[in-house]
Amino acid sequence: MNSNLLFDFTTDKENKTIQVKREFDAHPELVWQAWTTAELLDQWWGPQPWRAETKTMDFREGGYWLYAMVGPEGEKHWAKASYISIVKEKSFTAKDGFCDENGTINTSFPQNFWENQFSAKEERTLVTVTLTFDHLKDLEQTIAMGFKEGFTIGLNQLDELLKKLKSKNQ
């Protein structure tokens, strides 16, 4: 990661939120595509040696992204993000949780509400991700499962992907 780019990870137990701010050296349109296109998400979403594999991507209000996190031994852990609101290249919200391969949510794992905001800063894009949980125990379980480490690796992978995409488009 370029050390000049902002990265901030904050846990607020009182409000049951995790907020991640990450700046990317790319225009909002390209960063937006990387967050909303299955072929691009699959290239950065899973923290190596894991990878994401999209089964269904319907990026629209009322649509969803159903994907598996595929481990090094081929094991699959399914997750689903159901899109609630979308403002093109500005923000989107979703309800996220673990599920089975058909998208049926597994309620023994925490679910959370995602809010992703994209803002231009000169030639860069600041992405602010806020995860809100219903219960403090759900936030704590998510942290204990390695969310901070895994998401940080994924965002660094996104940074590398954006560099490749930018050089291809020049």
N, C-alpha and C positions, 0 to 999 in steps of 0.2 A: 504494500500500500504506500502511496505517495504520502510522506509525512506532512505535507502542506495541506492535506485534505482532512476535514473535520470528521472525527468519529467520537461519539458519546453514547454510553450505555447507562441508563439510569433505571433503578428499581424503586418504585414508590409503594411501599407496603400499605400505607394508610389509604391510598386511593386504588390499590390493587391493580397497578399498571407497571408495564415495562415500556420505556421509551428509548428508541434507538435513533440517533441522528447520524447519517453517513453522507458525506459529500463525494460526488463522482466528477471526474474530469471529462464530462460529456454533456451534450445538449439534452434538455428534458425529453425531447421526442425519442431519442435513442434509449435513454434510461427507462422511459415508459414502456417502450417495446420490449425491453429485456424483462420487465415485470409482468407483462400481459400477453406474451406470445409463448405458447407451449414449447416450441423448438428452442427458444432462447432460455426459458426457465429451466428446461431439462439440462442445460449446459452449466448452470451455476448454482442451482437451488440446494442440492445435497452436498454436505461437507465431505470432501474426499476422505476416505476411499468410498464413501456412500455416493449415490447419485439419484437424481429424481427421474422418474419415468411416468410421463403423462398418459393416462387412459382416456380422459375426456377433458376438453377445455372449451368452455362456452363463456367467454368473457363479455358478459352483459349483465345488467341489473336483473336479478332472478336466476342467472346462470351459475355455474360452478366450475371449479377445477378439481378433478379427481386424479390423484397421482399416488405412486408408490415411492417410498424411499427404499432403494435397493442396496443391500449391503454387499460387502466383498464376497460373501459366500452365496450370493443370489437370494438371500432372504428378503421378503418384502413387508414393509410396514406402510399401511395405507392411510391417507389423509384426504380431507375434503375441505375446500374453502368455498363457501356459498356467498356470491357477490350480492351486496345489498345496494350500494350506491356507487356511481361512477361519474366523474367529471373528467372528460378526456384530457390527458396529460397534466392534470392538476391533483386528482385524488381518487381513491377508491376505498370502500369499506367492505369487510367480509366477516363472516362467522367461520371459525376454523376449528377443526378437531380431528382426532384419529377416527378411523372408520374401517369397514371391511372393503373388499374389492368392488362391492356394488354401491358403496357410498353410504351405507347405514352407519350412523355415528355410534362410536363405542363410548357410552356415558361413564365408564370407569376411569377414563382419562379426562384431563381438563379440556374444556373448550374455551375459546376466547374470541373477543371482538377485535379485529385488526382495522386500524385506520392508517392508510399510507398517503402521505402528502408529498408532492413533488414541486419544488420551487427553483426557479432559475437564479443563479448567482453568477452574472457575467457569462463566461464560457462553461460554467459548471452547473451541476444540479445537486441540490440538497434534498435528500429523501428523509422524511421523518416518519417513523413507524411507531405507532402507539398500540400496544396490546392491553386490553382491559379484561380482567377476569371477574367472574361472579363472586368468587371466594378467595381469601388470602391463601388457603391451602392449595388451591389450583395454581396460583402464581408460584408458590414455593416448590410445588411438584415440577412445574415446567423448568424452573431454574435448576433443580436437582437433577433433572434428566439431561442437563448439558446444553440448554438452549443458548446461553450466551456464547459458549465456545463454538457450537455448531453454526449459529447464525453469523458470527464474526467470520468464520472460515468461508461461508457462502458469500458474504458481502465482498470479501477479498477476491473470491473467484469471479464475482460479477465485475469487479474493477478490471481484472485481467481480460475478461470477455469484451468489455466495452473498449478497451485499448485495441483489441483485434478488429472489432467492428468498425471503429473510427478509421483505422489505417486502411481497411478494405474500401471504405467510402471516400477516401481522399484521392 
